Amino acid sequence: MAANRFAMNPAKTDVLCCSTSHQPSDSPLTLAGVTVLPSSEVRNLGVVFDSDLSLKAHVSQLTSRCYSCLRRIKSCRRALTLIPAAIWQAAPNTLDKLQRVLNCSARVIFGGDSRHHVTPLLHDHLHWLRARERISLKLCILVYKAIHGLAPCYLNEMCTPVSTVPNLSALRSAARGDLVVRRTIRLQLGNRAFCVAGPVAWNSLPLDIRSAPRPTLSTFQNI
């Protein structure tokens, strides 16, 4: 090492003695005049190795990080409820970015090539909806909850059936079970509000789905 102008840095050097049959030695190791104590765990290329090569330490760290991410997602879950409405009328290239993430995820799971068509993987194997279809489903589920009193009151007030409005109860839209679509001053941003995007998504559903005997939430999601 000295001939190649290298020097040992004790603070950044780890030694791991591996053995699956007996207790690994804990005696220090001297390299280039520097004494290094053996470690019970070392990290190499992002993987944590332990003395018996069971990878228990690596799995423990990995699961801990996953649970930490899940707790963070859970903490902001309430704030994410209106995000589908916000991107309902987003530009096509914006939704295309989300779709590319789904496509990449499907190819990673099945090891597909980027030149192969990804739709069979999404629909037939993973049973995933496309980005715009997924957003529409989330919106319709929120509207269903609002109509049946399963959502917060501020969402219930945004989903008003046409049949309950005196001046509109005689219209054909009232018989179809449509919801009132509010008018907004700012068309570009106003149409992305839940009070507009939610009813529009609900009114676009087939009549047989909206007029089905009052299903449970799980049944509605599977229709």
CNS distance restraints for C-alpha pairs under 8 A (distance, minus, plus):
assign (resid   1 and name CA) (resid   5 and name CA) 6.21 0.50 0.50
assign (resid   1 and name CA) (resid   6 and name CA) 4.90 0.50 0.50
assign (resid   1 and name CA) (resid   7 and name CA) 6.60 0.50 0.50
assign (resid   1 and name CA) (resid  32 and name CA) 7.32 0.50 0.50
assign (resid   2 and name CA) (resid   6 and name CA) 5.43 0.50 0.50
assign (resid   2 and name CA) (resid   7 and name CA) 6.67 0.50 0.50
assign (resid   2 and name CA) (resid  32 and name CA) 8.00 0.50 0.50
assign (resid   7 and name CA) (resid  32 and name CA) 7.80 0.50 0.50
assign (resid   8 and name CA) (resid  13 and name CA) 7.47 0.50 0.50
assign (resid   8 and name CA) (resid  31 and name CA) 7.73 0.50 0.50
assign (resid   8 and name CA) (resid  32 and name CA) 6.92 0.50 0.50
assign (resid   8 and name CA) (resid  34 and name CA) 6.81 0.50 0.50
assign (resid   9 and name CA) (resid  13 and name CA) 6.10 0.50 0.50
assign (resid  10 and name CA) (resid  14 and name CA) 7.92 0.50 0.50
assign (resid  10 and name CA) (resid  34 and name CA) 7.00 0.50 0.50
assign (resid  10 and name CA) (resid  35 and name CA) 7.59 0.50 0.50
assign (resid  10 and name CA) (resid  36 and name CA) 6.45 0.50 0.50
assign (resid  13 and name CA) (resid  36 and name CA) 7.29 0.50 0.50
assign (resid  14 and name CA) (resid  36 and name CA) 7.10 0.50 0.50
assign (resid  14 and name CA) (resid  37 and name CA) 7.61 0.50 0.50
assign (resid  14 and name CA) (resid  38 and name CA) 6.75 0.50 0.50
assign (resid  14 and name CA) (resid  39 and name CA) 6.40 0.50 0.50
assign (resid  14 and name CA) (resid  42 and name CA) 6.54 0.50 0.50
assign (resid  15 and name CA) (resid  29 and name CA) 7.86 0.50 0.50
assign (resid  15 and name CA) (resid  36 and name CA) 6.95 0.50 0.50
assign (resid  15 and name CA) (resid  37 and name CA) 6.83 0.50 0.50
assign (resid  15 and name CA) (resid  38 and name CA) 4.75 0.50 0.50
assign (resid  15 and name CA) (resid  39 and name CA) 5.83 0.50 0.50
assign (resid  15 and name CA) (resid  42 and name CA) 7.57 0.50 0.50
assign (resid  16 and name CA) (resid  38 and name CA) 5.46 0.50 0.50
assign (resid  16 and name CA) (resid  39 and name CA) 5.46 0.50 0.50
assign (resid  16 and name CA) (resid  40 and name CA) 6.58 0.50 0.50
assign (resid  16 and name CA) (resid  41 and name CA) 6.93 0.50 0.50
assign (resid  16 and name CA) (resid  42 and name CA) 6.73 0.50 0.50
assign (resid  16 and name CA) (resid  50 and name CA) 7.63 0.50 0.50
assign (resid  16 and name CA) (resid  51 and name CA) 6.45 0.50 0.50
assign (resid  17 and name CA) (resid  24 and name CA) 5.68 0.50 0.50
assign (resid  17 and name CA) (resid  25 and name CA) 6.64 0.50 0.50
assign (resid  17 and name CA) (resid  26 and name CA) 7.89 0.50 0.50
assign (resid  17 and name CA) (resid  38 and name CA) 6.81 0.50 0.50
assign (resid  17 and name CA) (resid  39 and name CA) 7.84 0.50 0.50
assign (resid  17 and name CA) (resid  51 and name CA) 5.89 0.50 0.50
assign (resid  18 and name CA) (resid  24 and name CA) 6.19 0.50 0.50
assign (resid  18 and name CA) (resid  50 and name CA) 7.49 0.50 0.50
assign (resid  18 and name CA) (resid  51 and name CA) 4.40 0.50 0.50
assign (resid  18 and name CA) (resid  52 and name CA) 5.59 0.50 0.50
assign (resid  18 and name CA) (resid  53 and name CA) 6.92 0.50 0.50
assign (resid  19 and name CA) (resid  23 and name CA) 6.83 0.50 0.50
assign (resid  19 and name CA) (resid  24 and name CA) 5.74 0.50 0.50
assign (resid  19 and name CA) (resid  51 and name CA) 6.28 0.50 0.50
assign (resid  19 and name CA) (resid  52 and name CA) 5.39 0.50 0.50
assign (resid  19 and name CA) (resid  53 and name CA) 7.89 0.50 0.50
assign (resid  20 and name CA) (resid  51 and name CA) 7.88 0.50 0.50
assign (resid  20 and name CA) (resid  52 and name CA) 5.05 0.50 0.50
assign (resid  20 and name CA) (resid  53 and name CA) 7.64 0.50 0.50
assign (resid  24 and name CA) (resid  51 and name CA) 7.03 0.50 0.50
assign (resid  26 and name CA) (resid  37 and name CA) 7.33 0.50 0.50
assign (resid  26 and name CA) (resid  38 and name CA) 5.81 0.50 0.50
assign (resid  27 and name CA) (resid  37 and name CA) 6.98 0.50 0.50
assign (resid  27 and name CA) (resid  38 and name CA) 7.07 0.50 0.50
assign (resid  28 and name CA) (resid  35 and name CA) 6.35 0.50 0.50
assign (resid  28 and name CA) (resid  36 and name CA) 5.61 0.50 0.50
assign (resid  28 and name CA) (resid  37 and name CA) 4.48 0.50 0.50
assign (resid  28 and name CA) (resid  38 and name CA) 6.16 0.50 0.50
assign (resid  29 and name CA) (resid  35 and name CA) 5.57 0.50 0.50
assign (resid  29 and name CA) (resid  36 and name CA) 5.25 0.50 0.50
assign (resid  29 and name CA) (resid  37 and name CA) 6.32 0.50 0.50
assign (resid  29 and name CA) (resid  38 and name CA) 7.40 0.50 0.50
assign (resid  30 and name CA) (resid  34 and name CA) 5.34 0.50 0.50
assign (resid  30 and name CA) (resid  35 and name CA) 4.25 0.50 0.50
assign (resid  30 and name CA) (resid  36 and name CA) 6.17 0.50 0.50
assign (resid  31 and name CA) (resid  35 and name CA) 6.41 0.50 0.50
assign (resid  31 and name CA) (resid  36 and name CA) 7.65 0.50 0.50
assign (resid  40 and name CA) (resid  50 and name CA) 5.88 0.50 0.50
assign (resid  40 and name CA) (resid  51 and name CA) 5.88 0.50 0.50
assign (resid  41 and name CA) (resid  48 and name CA) 6.52 0.50 0.50
assign (resid  41 and name CA) (resid  49 and name CA) 5.58 0.50 0.50
assign (resid  41 and name CA) (resid  50 and name CA) 4.55 0.50 0.50
assign (resid  41 and name CA) (resid  51 and name CA) 6.72 0.50 0.50
assign (resid  41 and name CA) (resid  57 and name CA) 7.59 0.50 0.50
assign (resid  42 and name CA) (resid  48 and name CA) 5.60 0.50 0.50
assign (resid  42 and name CA) (resid  49 and name CA) 5.41 0.50 0.50
assign (resid  42 and name CA) (resid  50 and name CA) 6.70 0.50 0.50
assign (resid  43 and name CA) (resid  47 and name CA) 5.42 0.50 0.50
assign (resid  43 and name CA) (resid  48 and name CA) 4.35 0.50 0.50
assign (resid  43 and name CA) (resid  49 and name CA) 6.17 0.50 0.50
assign (resid  44 and name CA) (resid  48 and name CA) 6.48 0.50 0.50
assign (resid  44 and name CA) (resid  49 and name CA) 7.53 0.50 0.50
assign (resid  47 and name CA) (resid  58 and name CA) 6.26 0.50 0.50
assign (resid  48 and name CA) (resid  55 and name CA) 6.79 0.50 0.50
assign (resid  48 and name CA) (resid  57 and name CA) 6.23 0.50 0.50
assign (resid  48 and name CA) (resid  58 and name CA) 4.72 0.50 0.50
assign (resid  49 and name CA) (resid  53 and name CA) 6.01 0.50 0.50
assign (resid  49 and name CA) (resid  54 and name CA) 7.75 0.50 0.50
assign (resid  49 and name CA) (resid  55 and name CA) 5.71 0.50 0.50
assign (resid  49 and name CA) (resid  57 and name CA) 7.03 0.50 0.50
assign (resid  49 and name CA) (resid  58 and name CA) 6.81 0.50 0.50
assign (resid  50 and name CA) (resid  54 and name CA) 6.71 0.50 0.50
assign (resid  50 and name CA) (resid  55 and name CA) 6.18 0.50 0.50
assign (resid  50 and name CA) (resid  56 and name CA) 7.44 0.50 0.50
assign (resid  50 and name CA) (resid  57 and name CA) 6.66 0.50 0.50
assign (resid  55 and name CA) (resid  59 and name CA) 6.24 0.50 0.50
assign (resid  56 and name CA) (resid  60 and name CA) 6.02 0.50 0.50
assign (resid  57 and name CA) (resid  61 and name CA) 6.25 0.50 0.50
assign (resid  58 and name CA) (resid  62 and name CA) 6.10 0.50 0.50
assign (resid  59 and name CA) (resid  63 and name CA) 6.04 0.50 0.50
assign (resid  60 and name CA) (resid  64 and name CA) 6.05 0.50 0.50
assign (resid  61 and name CA) (resid  65 and name CA) 6.23 0.50 0.50
assign (resid  62 and name CA) (resid  66 and name CA) 6.29 0.50 0.50
assign (resid  63 and name CA) (resid  67 and name CA) 6.10 0.50 0.50
assign (resid  64 and name CA) (resid  68 and name CA) 6.12 0.50 0.50
assign (resid  65 and name CA) (resid  69 and name CA) 6.23 0.50 0.50
assign (resid  66 and name CA) (resid  70 and name CA) 6.24 0.50 0.50
assign (resid  67 and name CA) (resid  71 and name CA) 6.12 0.50 0.50
assign (resid  68 and name CA) (resid  72 and name CA) 6.31 0.50 0.50
assign (resid  69 and name CA) (resid  73 and name CA) 6.20 0.50 0.50
assign (resid  70 and name CA) (resid  74 and name CA) 6.08 0.50 0.50
assign (resid  71 and name CA) (resid  75 and name CA) 6.15 0.50 0.50
assign (resid  72 and name CA) (resid  76 and name CA) 6.58 0.50 0.50
assign (resid  73 and name CA) (resid  77 and name CA) 5.89 0.50 0.50
assign (resid  76 and name CA) (resid  80 and name CA) 6.52 0.50 0.50
assign (resid  77 and name CA) (resid  81 and name CA) 6.77 0.50 0.50
assign (resid  82 and name CA) (resid  86 and name CA) 6.56 0.50 0.50
assign (resid  82 and name CA) (resid 194 and name CA) 7.01 0.50 0.50
assign (resid  83 and name CA) (resid  87 and name CA) 6.52 0.50 0.50
assign (resid  84 and name CA) (resid  88 and name CA) 5.94 0.50 0.50
assign (resid  84 and name CA) (resid 135 and name CA) 5.32 0.50 0.50
assign (resid  84 and name CA) (resid 136 and name CA) 7.65 0.50 0.50
assign (resid  84 and name CA) (resid 138 and name CA) 6.50 0.50 0.50
assign (resid  84 and name CA) (resid 139 and name CA) 6.27 0.50 0.50
assign (resid  85 and name CA) (resid  89 and name CA) 7.87 0.50 0.50
assign (resid  85 and name CA) (resid 135 and name CA) 7.74 0.50 0.50
assign (resid  85 and name CA) (resid 139 and name CA) 6.49 0.50 0.50
assign (resid  85 and name CA) (resid 192 and name CA) 5.79 0.50 0.50
assign (resid  85 and name CA) (resid 193 and name CA) 6.06 0.50 0.50
assign (resid  85 and name CA) (resid 194 and name CA) 5.19 0.50 0.50
assign (resid  85 and name CA) (resid 197 and name CA) 5.84 0.50 0.50
assign (resid  85 and name CA) (resid 198 and name CA) 6.87 0.50 0.50
assign (resid  86 and name CA) (resid  90 and name CA) 7.53 0.50 0.50
assign (resid  86 and name CA) (resid 192 and name CA) 5.06 0.50 0.50
assign (resid  86 and name CA) (resid 193 and name CA) 6.23 0.50 0.50
assign (resid  86 and name CA) (resid 194 and name CA) 7.40 0.50 0.50
assign (resid  87 and name CA) (resid  95 and name CA) 7.99 0.50 0.50
assign (resid  87 and name CA) (resid 135 and name CA) 7.88 0.50 0.50
assign (resid  87 and name CA) (resid 192 and name CA) 6.78 0.50 0.50
assign (resid  88 and name CA) (resid 132 and name CA) 7.61 0.50 0.50
assign (resid  88 and name CA) (resid 135 and name CA) 6.64 0.50 0.50
assign (resid  88 and name CA) (resid 136 and name CA) 7.39 0.50 0.50
assign (resid  88 and name CA) (resid 192 and name CA) 6.10 0.50 0.50
assign (resid  88 and name CA) (resid 197 and name CA) 6.65 0.50 0.50
assign (resid  89 and name CA) (resid 191 and name CA) 6.99 0.50 0.50
assign (resid  89 and name CA) (resid 192 and name CA) 5.63 0.50 0.50
assign (resid  89 and name CA) (resid 197 and name CA) 7.87 0.50 0.50
assign (resid  90 and name CA) (resid  94 and name CA) 6.34 0.50 0.50
assign (resid  90 and name CA) (resid  95 and name CA) 6.83 0.50 0.50
assign (resid  90 and name CA) (resid 192 and name CA) 7.86 0.50 0.50
assign (resid  91 and name CA) (resid  95 and name CA) 6.68 0.50 0.50
assign (resid  92 and name CA) (resid  96 and name CA) 6.07 0.50 0.50
assign (resid  93 and name CA) (resid  97 and name CA) 6.47 0.50 0.50
assign (resid  94 and name CA) (resid  98 and name CA) 6.97 0.50 0.50
assign (resid  95 and name CA) (resid  99 and name CA) 6.23 0.50 0.50
assign (resid  95 and name CA) (resid 131 and name CA) 6.60 0.50 0.50
assign (resid  95 and name CA) (resid 132 and name CA) 6.97 0.50 0.50
assign (resid  96 and name CA) (resid 100 and name CA) 6.11 0.50 0.50
assign (resid  96 and name CA) (resid 131 and name CA) 7.88 0.50 0.50
assign (resid  97 and name CA) (resid 101 and name CA) 6.55 0.50 0.50
assign (resid  98 and name CA) (resid 102 and name CA) 6.60 0.50 0.50
assign (resid  98 and name CA) (resid 131 and name CA) 6.28 0.50 0.50
assign (resid  99 and name CA) (resid 103 and name CA) 6.16 0.50 0.50
assign (resid  99 and name CA) (resid 130 and name CA) 6.61 0.50 0.50
assign (resid  99 and name CA) (resid 131 and name CA) 5.28 0.50 0.50
assign (resid 100 and name CA) (resid 104 and name CA) 6.00 0.50 0.50
assign (resid 101 and name CA) (resid 105 and name CA) 6.13 0.50 0.50
assign (resid 102 and name CA) (resid 106 and name CA) 6.26 0.50 0.50
assign (resid 102 and name CA) (resid 130 and name CA) 7.87 0.50 0.50
assign (resid 102 and name CA) (resid 131 and name CA) 7.75 0.50 0.50
assign (resid 103 and name CA) (resid 107 and name CA) 6.32 0.50 0.50
assign (resid 103 and name CA) (resid 118 and name CA) 6.26 0.50 0.50
assign (resid 103 and name CA) (resid 122 and name CA) 7.63 0.50 0.50
assign (resid 104 and name CA) (resid 108 and name CA) 6.16 0.50 0.50
assign (resid 105 and name CA) (resid 109 and name CA) 6.27 0.50 0.50
assign (resid 106 and name CA) (resid 110 and name CA) 6.31 0.50 0.50
assign (resid 106 and name CA) (resid 112 and name CA) 7.78 0.50 0.50
assign (resid 106 and name CA) (resid 118 and name CA) 7.32 0.50 0.50
assign (resid 106 and name CA) (resid 121 and name CA) 6.44 0.50 0.50
assign (resid 106 and name CA) (resid 122 and name CA) 6.58 0.50 0.50
assign (resid 106 and name CA) (resid 126 and name CA) 7.73 0.50 0.50
assign (resid 107 and name CA) (resid 111 and name CA) 5.19 0.50 0.50
assign (resid 107 and name CA) (resid 112 and name CA) 4.49 0.50 0.50
assign (resid 107 and name CA) (resid 113 and name CA) 6.74 0.50 0.50
assign (resid 107 and name CA) (resid 114 and name CA) 7.45 0.50 0.50
assign (resid 107 and name CA) (resid 118 and name CA) 7.31 0.50 0.50
assign (resid 107 and name CA) (resid 121 and name CA) 7.90 0.50 0.50
assign (resid 108 and name CA) (resid 112 and name CA) 6.81 0.50 0.50
assign (resid 110 and name CA) (resid 121 and name CA) 7.93 0.50 0.50
assign (resid 112 and name CA) (resid 116 and name CA) 6.82 0.50 0.50
assign (resid 118 and name CA) (resid 122 and name CA) 6.42 0.50 0.50
assign (resid 119 and name CA) (resid 123 and name CA) 6.07 0.50 0.50
assign (resid 120 and name CA) (resid 124 and name CA) 5.24 0.50 0.50
assign (resid 120 and name CA) (resid 125 and name CA) 6.95 0.50 0.50
assign (resid 121 and name CA) (resid 125 and name CA) 5.11 0.50 0.50
assign (resid 121 and name CA) (resid 126 and name CA) 6.17 0.50 0.50
assign (resid 122 and name CA) (resid 126 and name CA) 5.13 0.50 0.50
assign (resid 122 and name CA) (resid 127 and name CA) 5.68 0.50 0.50
assign (resid 122 and name CA) (resid 128 and name CA) 5.05 0.50 0.50
assign (resid 122 and name CA) (resid 129 and name CA) 7.05 0.50 0.50
assign (resid 122 and name CA) (resid 130 and name CA) 7.86 0.50 0.50
assign (resid 123 and name CA) (resid 127 and name CA) 4.47 0.50 0.50
assign (resid 123 and name CA) (resid 128 and name CA) 5.62 0.50 0.50
assign (resid 123 and name CA) (resid 129 and name CA) 6.94 0.50 0.50
assign (resid 129 and name CA) (resid 133 and name CA) 5.71 0.50 0.50
assign (resid 129 and name CA) (resid 134 and name CA) 5.38 0.50 0.50
assign (resid 130 and name CA) (resid 134 and name CA) 5.90 0.50 0.50
assign (resid 131 and name CA) (resid 135 and name CA) 6.28 0.50 0.50
assign (resid 132 and name CA) (resid 136 and name CA) 6.20 0.50 0.50
assign (resid 133 and name CA) (resid 137 and name CA) 6.16 0.50 0.50
assign (resid 134 and name CA) (resid 138 and name CA) 6.28 0.50 0.50
assign (resid 135 and name CA) (resid 139 and name CA) 6.24 0.50 0.50
assign (resid 136 and name CA) (resid 140 and name CA) 6.17 0.50 0.50
assign (resid 136 and name CA) (resid 201 and name CA) 6.27 0.50 0.50
assign (resid 137 and name CA) (resid 141 and name CA) 6.15 0.50 0.50
assign (resid 138 and name CA) (resid 142 and name CA) 6.29 0.50 0.50
assign (resid 139 and name CA) (resid 143 and name CA) 6.25 0.50 0.50
assign (resid 139 and name CA) (resid 197 and name CA) 7.70 0.50 0.50
assign (resid 139 and name CA) (resid 198 and name CA) 5.66 0.50 0.50
assign (resid 139 and name CA) (resid 201 and name CA) 6.72 0.50 0.50
assign (resid 139 and name CA) (resid 202 and name CA) 7.84 0.50 0.50
assign (resid 140 and name CA) (resid 144 and name CA) 6.03 0.50 0.50
assign (resid 140 and name CA) (resid 198 and name CA) 6.69 0.50 0.50
assign (resid 140 and name CA) (resid 201 and name CA) 6.24 0.50 0.50
assign (resid 140 and name CA) (resid 202 and name CA) 5.59 0.50 0.50
assign (resid 141 and name CA) (resid 145 and name CA) 6.22 0.50 0.50
assign (resid 141 and name CA) (resid 217 and name CA) 7.91 0.50 0.50
assign (resid 141 and name CA) (resid 221 and name CA) 7.28 0.50 0.50
assign (resid 142 and name CA) (resid 146 and name CA) 6.20 0.50 0.50
assign (resid 142 and name CA) (resid 151 and name CA) 7.30 0.50 0.50
assign (resid 142 and name CA) (resid 198 and name CA) 7.68 0.50 0.50
assign (resid 143 and name CA) (resid 147 and name CA) 6.09 0.50 0.50
assign (resid 143 and name CA) (resid 159 and name CA) 6.79 0.50 0.50
assign (resid 143 and name CA) (resid 198 and name CA) 6.09 0.50 0.50
assign (resid 143 and name CA) (resid 199 and name CA) 7.31 0.50 0.50
assign (resid 143 and name CA) (resid 202 and name CA) 6.98 0.50 0.50
assign (resid 144 and name CA) (resid 148 and name CA) 6.22 0.50 0.50
assign (resid 144 and name CA) (resid 217 and name CA) 7.81 0.50 0.50
assign (resid 145 and name CA) (resid 149 and name CA) 5.97 0.50 0.50
assign (resid 145 and name CA) (resid 150 and name CA) 4.49 0.50 0.50
assign (resid 145 and name CA) (resid 151 and name CA) 5.09 0.50 0.50
assign (resid 145 and name CA) (resid 217 and name CA) 7.80 0.50 0.50
assign (resid 146 and name CA) (resid 150 and name CA) 5.81 0.50 0.50
assign (resid 146 and name CA) (resid 151 and name CA) 4.80 0.50 0.50
assign (resid 146 and name CA) (resid 152 and name CA) 7.29 0.50 0.50
assign (resid 146 and name CA) (resid 153 and name CA) 7.79 0.50 0.50
assign (resid 146 and name CA) (resid 155 and name CA) 5.84 0.50 0.50
assign (resid 146 and name CA) (resid 156 and name CA) 4.51 0.50 0.50
assign (resid 146 and name CA) (resid 159 and name CA) 6.63 0.50 0.50
assign (resid 147 and name CA) (resid 156 and name CA) 6.38 0.50 0.50
assign (resid 147 and name CA) (resid 159 and name CA) 6.59 0.50 0.50
assign (resid 149 and name CA) (resid 153 and name CA) 7.92 0.50 0.50
assign (resid 149 and name CA) (resid 156 and name CA) 6.93 0.50 0.50
assign (resid 151 and name CA) (resid 155 and name CA) 6.34 0.50 0.50
assign (resid 151 and name CA) (resid 156 and name CA) 6.59 0.50 0.50
assign (resid 152 and name CA) (resid 156 and name CA) 6.54 0.50 0.50
assign (resid 153 and name CA) (resid 157 and name CA) 6.33 0.50 0.50
assign (resid 154 and name CA) (resid 158 and name CA) 6.92 0.50 0.50
assign (resid 155 and name CA) (resid 159 and name CA) 6.89 0.50 0.50
assign (resid 156 and name CA) (resid 160 and name CA) 7.63 0.50 0.50
assign (resid 158 and name CA) (resid 194 and name CA) 7.49 0.50 0.50
assign (resid 158 and name CA) (resid 195 and name CA) 4.92 0.50 0.50
assign (resid 159 and name CA) (resid 179 and name CA) 6.24 0.50 0.50
assign (resid 159 and name CA) (resid 180 and name CA) 7.00 0.50 0.50
assign (resid 159 and name CA) (resid 195 and name CA) 6.89 0.50 0.50
assign (resid 159 and name CA) (resid 198 and name CA) 7.59 0.50 0.50
assign (resid 159 and name CA) (resid 199 and name CA) 6.51 0.50 0.50
assign (resid 160 and name CA) (resid 164 and name CA) 7.24 0.50 0.50
assign (resid 160 and name CA) (resid 179 and name CA) 5.48 0.50 0.50
assign (resid 160 and name CA) (resid 180 and name CA) 5.60 0.50 0.50
assign (resid 161 and name CA) (resid 165 and name CA) 7.36 0.50 0.50
assign (resid 161 and name CA) (resid 174 and name CA) 7.21 0.50 0.50
assign (resid 161 and name CA) (resid 177 and name CA) 6.58 0.50 0.50
assign (resid 161 and name CA) (resid 178 and name CA) 5.99 0.50 0.50
assign (resid 161 and name CA) (resid 179 and name CA) 4.27 0.50 0.50
assign (resid 161 and name CA) (resid 180 and name CA) 5.92 0.50 0.50
assign (resid 162 and name CA) (resid 168 and name CA) 6.06 0.50 0.50
assign (resid 162 and name CA) (resid 169 and name CA) 6.11 0.50 0.50
assign (resid 162 and name CA) (resid 173 and name CA) 6.83 0.50 0.50
assign (resid 162 and name CA) (resid 174 and name CA) 4.87 0.50 0.50
assign (resid 162 and name CA) (resid 177 and name CA) 7.03 0.50 0.50
assign (resid 162 and name CA) (resid 178 and name CA) 5.91 0.50 0.50
assign (resid 162 and name CA) (resid 179 and name CA) 5.25 0.50 0.50
assign (resid 162 and name CA) (resid 180 and name CA) 5.35 0.50 0.50
assign (resid 163 and name CA) (resid 168 and name CA) 6.55 0.50 0.50
assign (resid 163 and name CA) (resid 169 and name CA) 4.28 0.50 0.50
assign (resid 163 and name CA) (resid 170 and name CA) 7.55 0.50 0.50
assign (resid 163 and name CA) (resid 174 and name CA) 4.49 0.50 0.50
assign (resid 163 and name CA) (resid 175 and name CA) 7.13 0.50 0.50
assign (resid 163 and name CA) (resid 177 and name CA) 7.19 0.50 0.50
assign (resid 164 and name CA) (resid 168 and name CA) 7.83 0.50 0.50
assign (resid 164 and name CA) (resid 169 and name CA) 6.35 0.50 0.50
assign (resid 165 and name CA) (resid 169 and name CA) 5.78 0.50 0.50
assign (resid 168 and name CA) (resid 174 and name CA) 7.08 0.50 0.50
assign (resid 169 and name CA) (resid 174 and name CA) 5.57 0.50 0.50
assign (resid 170 and name CA) (resid 174 and name CA) 6.70 0.50 0.50
assign (resid 170 and name CA) (resid 175 and name CA) 7.95 0.50 0.50
assign (resid 171 and name CA) (resid 175 and name CA) 7.05 0.50 0.50
assign (resid 172 and name CA) (resid 176 and name CA) 6.39 0.50 0.50
assign (resid 173 and name CA) (resid 177 and name CA) 6.38 0.50 0.50
assign (resid 173 and name CA) (resid 178 and name CA) 5.39 0.50 0.50
assign (resid 174 and name CA) (resid 178 and name CA) 5.82 0.50 0.50
assign (resid 174 and name CA) (resid 179 and name CA) 7.95 0.50 0.50
assign (resid 176 and name CA) (resid 207 and name CA) 6.76 0.50 0.50
assign (resid 176 and name CA) (resid 211 and name CA) 7.85 0.50 0.50
assign (resid 177 and name CA) (resid 210 and name CA) 7.14 0.50 0.50
assign (resid 177 and name CA) (resid 211 and name CA) 7.35 0.50 0.50
assign (resid 178 and name CA) (resid 199 and name CA) 7.66 0.50 0.50
assign (resid 178 and name CA) (resid 202 and name CA) 7.49 0.50 0.50
assign (resid 178 and name CA) (resid 203 and name CA) 5.38 0.50 0.50
assign (resid 179 and name CA) (resid 199 and name CA) 5.40 0.50 0.50
assign (resid 179 and name CA) (resid 200 and name CA) 7.89 0.50 0.50
assign (resid 179 and name CA) (resid 202 and name CA) 7.44 0.50 0.50
assign (resid 179 and name CA) (resid 203 and name CA) 6.63 0.50 0.50
assign (resid 180 and name CA) (resid 199 and name CA) 6.60 0.50 0.50
assign (resid 181 and name CA) (resid 195 and name CA) 7.07 0.50 0.50
assign (resid 181 and name CA) (resid 196 and name CA) 5.41 0.50 0.50
assign (resid 181 and name CA) (resid 199 and name CA) 5.78 0.50 0.50
assign (resid 181 and name CA) (resid 200 and name CA) 6.67 0.50 0.50
assign (resid 182 and name CA) (resid 195 and name CA) 6.57 0.50 0.50
assign (resid 182 and name CA) (resid 196 and name CA) 5.80 0.50 0.50
assign (resid 183 and name CA) (resid 196 and name CA) 7.68 0.50 0.50
assign (resid 184 and name CA) (resid 190 and name CA) 5.31 0.50 0.50
assign (resid 184 and name CA) (resid 191 and name CA) 7.04 0.50 0.50
assign (resid 185 and name CA) (resid 190 and name CA) 6.80 0.50 0.50
assign (resid 186 and name CA) (resid 190 and name CA) 5.03 0.50 0.50
assign (resid 186 and name CA) (resid 191 and name CA) 7.69 0.50 0.50
assign (resid 187 and name CA) (resid 191 and name CA) 5.59 0.50 0.50
assign (resid 188 and name CA) (resid 192 and name CA) 7.31 0.50 0.50
assign (resid 189 and name CA) (resid 193 and name CA) 7.06 0.50 0.50
assign (resid 190 and name CA) (resid 196 and name CA) 7.39 0.50 0.50
assign (resid 191 and name CA) (resid 196 and name CA) 5.55 0.50 0.50
assign (resid 191 and name CA) (resid 197 and name CA) 6.15 0.50 0.50
assign (resid 192 and name CA) (resid 196 and name CA) 6.74 0.50 0.50
assign (resid 192 and name CA) (resid 197 and name CA) 5.72 0.50 0.50
assign (resid 193 and name CA) (resid 197 and name CA) 5.93 0.50 0.50
assign (resid 194 and name CA) (resid 198 and name CA) 5.08 0.50 0.50
assign (resid 194 and name CA) (resid 199 and name CA) 7.89 0.50 0.50
assign (resid 195 and name CA) (resid 199 and name CA) 6.72 0.50 0.50
assign (resid 196 and name CA) (resid 200 and name CA) 6.19 0.50 0.50
assign (resid 197 and name CA) (resid 201 and name CA) 6.08 0.50 0.50
assign (resid 198 and name CA) (resid 202 and name CA) 6.22 0.50 0.50
assign (resid 199 and name CA) (resid 203 and name CA) 5.93 0.50 0.50
assign (resid 200 and name CA) (resid 204 and name CA) 6.27 0.50 0.50
assign (resid 201 and name CA) (resid 205 and name CA) 6.88 0.50 0.50
assign (resid 205 and name CA) (resid 209 and name CA) 6.80 0.50 0.50
assign (resid 205 and name CA) (resid 210 and name CA) 6.89 0.50 0.50
assign (resid 206 and name CA) (resid 210 and name CA) 6.74 0.50 0.50
assign (resid 207 and name CA) (resid 211 and name CA) 5.90 0.50 0.50
assign (resid 208 and name CA) (resid 212 and name CA) 5.81 0.50 0.50
assign (resid 209 and name CA) (resid 223 and name CA) 7.19 0.50 0.50
assign (resid 215 and name CA) (resid 219 and name CA) 5.75 0.50 0.50
assign (resid 215 and name CA) (resid 220 and name CA) 5.93 0.50 0.50
assign (resid 216 and name CA) (resid 220 and name CA) 6.15 0.50 0.50
assign (resid 217 and name CA) (resid 221 and name CA) 6.25 0.50 0.50
assign (resid 218 and name CA) (resid 222 and name CA) 6.54 0.50 0.50
assign (resid 219 and name CA) (resid 223 and name CA) 6.37 0.50 0.50
